Amino acid sequence: MHQQSGDASLLRRLNSAAILGILRNTDVATLAELARAAHVSRPTAEAIVEELLVEGWVEEDTEEYGGRRRGRPAKRFRFRTSARKVVGLSVGAYRLHAMTADLGGTIIATRRVAVFQEMTPGERIDEIVRLVGQCAAEAGVEIRDLAAVAVGTTGVVDGQGQVVKSNVLPDWAGVPLQAELSARLSVPVLVENDMRLAVLAEHWRGVAEGRSDVVYLFTGNRLSLGLLIGGTPYRGAHSASGEIGEPAKGLWMAFGHVTEYAMSVEPGELRSPAQAAEFAFARAREGEERAAKAVEDFATTLAEGLATVVNPLDPEMVVIGGSLAPGGELLVEPIQRYLDRVCVYPPRVLASRFGAESIVVGAVKAALNHAETILFRKDS
């Protein structure tokens, strides 16, 4: 079949993407190994690797390997994880939190910026863009050189990265956040619901690593769920999976136990629900019996709500995350006892090691996944 120049160019891109992908997923490889794995000739593999070396995607491995061999040892090459950077960012009512990572997932830098719940969408987007610019500068690159940016935001987020509904941020609903940021940053941008990114973080590097079916409970001044089904964060028919909405008795009545306790001890002190819980945790650790009882009742009420999700979904694990995750066994033990009693197959309950940082860690992973689909796709 007659092959046009366009066909040759496409074939070259396909072969280059194949070799880069092979190096991405292996430690080191020789030219012969790359040629075999990519089903190309050795000269073709060599020419492609030379290009990738010049472009900075690949580096020669200079490590010495044991064993005596005759002749000159074959050159070995590895993927250069520092070739590009990604930024993951979480959007909350009072804080933006960003992490910069290389393509190997190594976190290079972390930045936090205080924001206000009353900000207009435009003002909040300005702060996001400014923070991404600071992250890029700290990594020593221009924004345009980032491989991808992923943003996790509170609210229902559809498949196009538009915020469909939001109970936390005023006027945030209806904001085409992914389109706005893509236009402002001129790099690949992915916008996702924060709870889906939180459970992704636990699956990537958290306590749920290696698990396929997980329920993630975010605790703080709000309660939300993230669902991992078959190893993938579950979106739902309307991209609203994990949204608890407004429970009939108000926030599962869970915080009533700790808020009442905190008010009885210090009547003049006003605390948010999360602050009341943390106050009760501290007193319980000191051995105060009323505090321990309030915390146990709080945890049991959380477990009652979780059971309505756990029994029908049959997950392997429940992860307690968010700002109250440092409560650790004070939360985990009562929840585990309750689920052991009421569930057909009780899942293991663990506290997140990430705490409130799970969202931004998940955003980093989402940025890496997004970058990989772009950098290594074979049709580009």
Steps between C-alpha positions, in 0.01 A plus 500: 500500500631841408599690812470878499724728705214557743485125559872492574467790744212328678696174519794687649275655766346162577840339542629791709195484729543125533865524602434787739215303656724195542765707674231665713396161636839340549811581699768488229520345154758450226442590137459133415239457773314809383504384139357161595232643727392765246524260203735729307850460362798583717603797277145640532511461877840669511383796291192548718698478824743761365207735440359434846841570654518836323143586605580412861253212540770234539838479670779248476537277803854527632466252784751217491363148507680201645629208301790465261416538134710496187502808285338832561180481707178601330371848577196514723237771502235612744199729496585843640230570759620858543429576135166660588312608810132483598298697751216364711277748680206481740234772528326547833294773659793645693813358342667414173763228533739409219772241450756484220636162392722353231376228265614234745259634760769647726361805680732795439319778681182583691322834521191618691304820452222632721179598318152609609168325458342827381739540204341534159572217255725734302704591805539135596610407148753786507647354820517151345685633193736700720575194715571283195742766377678500835526120491647508149750769595606304806559197278713715268267486199245717323131415539488397134765235570287313755382161376159535666306669780225322694259677732275342760208714605207473734167455320355280228735504199390361164712325237598833339633645826205731560377551855134400478403550865673633808367540853831623640611782267260782404441540124741210427224297334499544124868599478670327203815468707694267271435717194585820690827364634597339169462836329692687770783250549540365143593154630298178529260546795278248673235599756340237722289467814715510813371176652578297189855632519521423871415133448738494201779619732428221747510245218824644362716546809271478800356233726283366216794423270433172321128503586232507231179587687521773762268743677674822604336720765619859510459655844527864595242774510320299237461131428547361149572167338736378230436163340757276333341218301712255303808712565345813344340800673128471434324798340136394487234578239508875572861526625357539851620179664599547863288812551314446827276801452303627798414208732152493649632564851780734397855382440407151627465662846856375541659818630233553763681272745830687487354851470280445804797367693723794403230753590441337838871522586561851365159669452642829382723355229356486148638213293431364154387134485852388411653708779254351750599152388871579533439646847323180605780287350761684706301459822432132427872435458555657840265241649190716546209252502229738377719600207568135416126429506425800276766388251373142500143617439625729223688212334203262539268751333747525211500121482119490483511722195786302346311172541233621258773526236721209603235229503379550141846577352698228686840683499828352618588806705363817656746789528435782746658812355480877523608726784372259767701202373771569764237384750628157399386212716260722693291499183610176337430260787134595563429508126664160452303350790171627361568382145617163631162464664267616223677415173482167318866537400652769723770705323821598670488856637816713494585866556663684211863596536436802276229660710375813327779477239343204321330727246817675383691169492223356286519806277871430443416143397223622270743747341751219444232281343384787280856580395565137414200478267625810318874440496489135408198476275590355164277713281658834587 
